């Protein structure tokens, strides 16, 4: 039924690994085949694979790190020049060697001990890596401490391999923007077909995972920035419930919607990474509401067959997919049923049109407040101190920053008032009501569903720096505005390009 996804840079034998997991406590189905690259010894390697080799003494973290660095040099910074990695960590090999020494002494921290991980260039790090959101305005920026998720990774024994390119400012600068482009990192390419767009804003993280440039990567999402590039690049992406993963030390867009999340090749790896990232943090009060056992539950994800008995509702129609493309959902519904799921098809969400009319205003209000607070944090050394200064920098460097598109979102946000304004409070309440109470919650409750199922986004469109990005369908906004969890897994190929299937659940599921 499913055609294996051959990436442009990989021409070797195919294999079909499982995606054994229950991220919503029922996911556990291999929905798509993947391609391996026999020229690279760690192609499609999972965390379990790598830890088994470490334990057997046939692989060291230093050798694995060196292999990924060589591959980045070969196909990301040369050859097809995917431009997914904006900067490699000059200390990566040294860090890996230290972790090898720890292992030799008998200390193994867990599934990430010695594992090379890439993180998006909007996560603070206090090593020799820059944190710029892809913008020249933040070159020279020095954060006061690591982002909380980076601290969690280091404590888990991960090797921070480098930073990934992104749609500049996480795709919240201007209209008609080109996903995967930043002034600092250039244009990230889709590894399946190089002239197709990788989507964004976590473009580099998605491409790096798909191209086997790291074991796993971390992305961030406000509105589709994990799910969309994961779908387009044929990998697994998880947008957690807002508050499961701390946002402290992440360049912000929206306090209501921002989150970091896993981008991996298998669902089990995504569950393990989410377990490592999750946890409470005094610097992000929203994290105090998470269930105490959720991270531990994620770390135990293993079982296949978890779809058996799950009740799933299929959402069709309102996301702008071409009718011929959306008809491919029938194949997936048959597959879900064959795996033992009970499927209600279709399920209606009548609030989507109203939601799309107000969600942009919420981000516009929250961006200025969040960015100004981030830049003003004590101990942070940055060339710009406010959104107004970022706007002025871009105007002064138009030939580099505003070469392809403008900064309409920046200027609109700058014109907004404080978050105490009644207009903001009304918009925030409307978004929560339309996405949660009258949206996902009512849809799940009406048919006693465990999750909603929908196509994630359409197949990758050509990269067009003149006219900006285009889409043949887009569903991530619903879960994003609600702040609810969503997972995309590889599901179909359309015109030889991967397309994901999303599962959307209740908060903390």
Buried (B, 14 or more C-beta within 10 A) or exposed (E): EBEBBBBBBBEEEEEEBEBBBBBBBBBBBBBBBBBBBEEBEBBBBBBBBBBEBBEEEEBBBBBBBBBBBEBBEBBBEEEBBBBBBBBBBEBBBEBBBBBBEBBEEEEBBBBBBBBBBBBBBBBBBBBEBBBBBBBBBBEEBEBEBBBBBBBBBBEBBBBBBBBBBBBBBBBBBBEBBBBBBBBBBBBBBBBBBBEBBBBBBBBBBBBBBBBBBBBBBBBBBBBBBBBBBBBBBBBBBBBBBBBBBBBBBBBBBBBBBBBBBBBBBBBBBBBBBBBBBBBBBEEBEBBEEBEEEBBEEBBEBEEBEBBEEBBBBBBBEBBEBEEEBBEBBEEBBEBBBEBBBBBBBBBBBEBBEBBBEBBEBBBBBBBBBBBBEBBEBEEBEBBBEBBBBBBEBBEEBEEEBBEBBBBEBBBBBBEBEEBEEEEBEEBBEBBBBBBBEBBBBBBBEEEEBBBBBBBBBBBBBEBBBEEBBEBBBBBBBBBBBBBBBBBBBBBBBBEEBBBBBBBBBBBBB
